[in-house]
Amino acid sequence: MSILSVKSLLKRFKDFTAVNNVSFELGEGEILGFLGSNGAGKTTTIQMLMGILTPTSGSVSYFDKNLLTHREEILEKVNFSSTYTNLPWSLTVQDNLTFISYLYDIKNRKQQVEKVVSLFKLGKLLNMPVTELSAGQTTRVNLAKAFINEPKVLLLDEPTASLDPEVAQYVRDFILEERRKNKLSILFTSHNMQEVEDVCDRVLFINNGTIIADDTPINLARKIEFS
């Protein structure tokens, strides 16, 4: 079953086309790698998937509902994490997670915040302002934020960047377990090809705003090896 459907997505900025006729689907419980060099169109595509940018043309649908007309309903079930997203620096980790939880209709709010704090080992950081966190600690807070509403679809932009190898492996294992238990669907960007092979079921490559490959990690590796 398709959870996310992207059809003929186009985004133009004056005379520059950032995303050009991109179409793909994300299945229930699928982890889809989304790869490309800097400037290839990944960030612009993700921003349209979140409703931050409006496409010039084309459509984005989640759960068979158009994002433009059902944005609030859809975003209750979707979340996002990026190593490059800044949280309010002057707030503590506790305040950030608490205030972010109020963006969603969460029944047991306090318990859910406590759950993600435990999952991402943030207990000792709760009273620290975000500005005092290391890059790896900030990444863990961003991941906790992404799971706070128990999403059905997760957009992860380099989720293990800045993490030490042990924590990065914990995050990968956690993501795979969440997929197994809850049929979580994930769009996953990374520059670590071994990580992509270990985590992703399928991979899209985007270049100059156009998808140039759509295949399994193993098949793509074979094509590159014999090309």
N, C-alpha and C positions, 0 to 999 in steps of 0.2 A: 504493500500500500504506500502511495506517495504522500509524504507529510509536507514536503516543500516542493512547489513546482514553479520554476522560473522559465518564462517564455519570451524569447526575442527581446531581451533586455538591452536597451540602448540608453547611453547617457552622453550628451554633448555639452561641452562648455565653450560657448562662442564658436571658434573654428577648430576646436580640439575634441575628438571623440575618445572618451576614456574607456567606455565599455560598448562593444559593438556586436549586437545580435547574439547575446549569451543566452543559452537555454540549457537547463539541466533539471534533474529531479533528485530529491533526497528521500530515500525510503525509510519506513519505520524501523528503528533499531540499526540503521546504517551509519557508519562513520565514513564520511566522504572527505578525502584530502583535497585541498584547494591550493594549488601551488603556482608560483610565478615569480619572476624577478621584481625588484622594486620598480614601481611605475607601470606594472603589467595590467593593472585594473582590479586587483584583489580587494583593496580597501574600498574603492568606489562601489564595487559590487556588494560588499558586506553592508555598507552604509545604506544602500537601496533595500537590502534584505531586512534591515531594521527599521525602515521608514524614515531615516534621517535625511536621505536624499530622495527626491521624487524622480522616477525615470523619465527620460524624454519620450520614450515609448516602451511598449512591452508590459509585462505583468509579473507580479510576485504573489503567490497564493500559499497559504498555510492551511492545512486541514480542509482543503477545498473551498477556502474563503479568501477573497481578494484582500490584500494588505491595505490598500487604499481606503476601502469601505468598512473594514472590520479591524482596524489597527489596534484599538484598545483591547478588544476581546482576544486577539491573537497574541499580543505582547504579554498578556498574563501567563502564557505558556511558553514563552521564548526568553532566552537570556543570552548574554554576550560577555566574553572576557578577552581582554587584550593586554599584553605586557606594556603596550604603549599608551594606555588610557590612564589619565590622571584622576585620582579621587580627590575630594576636597582636602587639601594638605593640612589645614589648621585643625581639622577634626581628628579625634582619636579613632582607632580601629573600631572600638565599640560603637561610637556615635555613627560612623559611616555605615556599618552593617545594620544598625537599628533604623536609621533614617531611610536607607535603601529598602528595607523590608516593607516600609509603608507605601512603596510604589506598587505593591502587589496585594491581592486579597488573600492574606495568609491567616489561617484560623488560629493556630497556636504560635503566635509571632515570637514570643520570648524563647520557646522551646526550639523553634526553627533556627533562630540566631545561635543559640547554644550548640545546636547540632553541627552547623557549618564551622563554628569556631573549633569544635572538637575534631571534625574531619580533617581540617587543614592546619591543626596544631597551632592555633593562634592565641591560646590562653595567656601566654606571657606577654603578648603584644597589645592586649586590649586597651590599655591606658596610654599607649604611645600615640602621639600625633603621626599621621601618615608621612609627614615631611622628614621624620627621623628614621623611617624604615629603610632597610637595604633594598636593592632591586629584587632580590629573591623573596624577601618578606612581602613586598608590594605585590608581586605576582601571586603569592598565596592568598592575599586579601582579595585580589581581583577574582580569583577562582572561587573563593567562598561567596563573594557577591553573586557570581553567576549561578550558583546552586541554591540560592536562598529561597527561590520560589518553586523549587522542584520542577524545573522546566521539562517540557516534552521535546523541545528543540534547543540546541545549544550551538552558538557560533563562537568558536575558539580561535583566536588569533595568536599563534605561537604560545600556547599555554605553559610550556616548560622552559621558555627562555629565561635566563638568569637564575634558574634553579640548579643546585648542586645535583650530581648524578643520582644520589640516593632519593632525594625528594622528587626529582623528575620521574624516576621509575615508580615511586608511590603514586604520583598523579596519573601516569599512564595506566597503572593497574586499577586505580579508582575509576577512571573514565570507562575502562572496559567492563568493570563490574557493574557500573550504573547502566551501561548499555544492556548488559545481560539481564539485570533484575527488572529494569523499568522500560525496556525498549526505547531508550533515549536515542534520538537522532542527532548527529553532530556533523557540522561543517568545520573542518580542522585544517588550519594553515600551519606550516612548519618549514624551516630550512634544513631540518635534520632528516635526511632521506631514510636512515635506518629506523627512526621513529615512525615515519610515514608507513614503512613496510610492516612494522610491528603492530600498528594501531588501525590503519585505514583499510576498509574493504575495497575501496575504489578511489581513483585519483583523477582529478581534473587538472590540466595545465592550461593556464591563460597567458597569452602573450600579445602585447599591443591591443589589449581589450577584447581579444577573441580567443575562445577555447580551441586549442590545437590538439588536445589529446584527452581521451576519456577511457580509462581501462583499469585493470587491477594493478597493484604495485608490482607483482611478479611479471606480468606480461609487459608492462612498460620497461622494467629493468632488462628484460630479454631483448626488446626492440632496440634499446639504447646500446646494449652489448654487441648486437650483430649489425648495427647500422654502419 
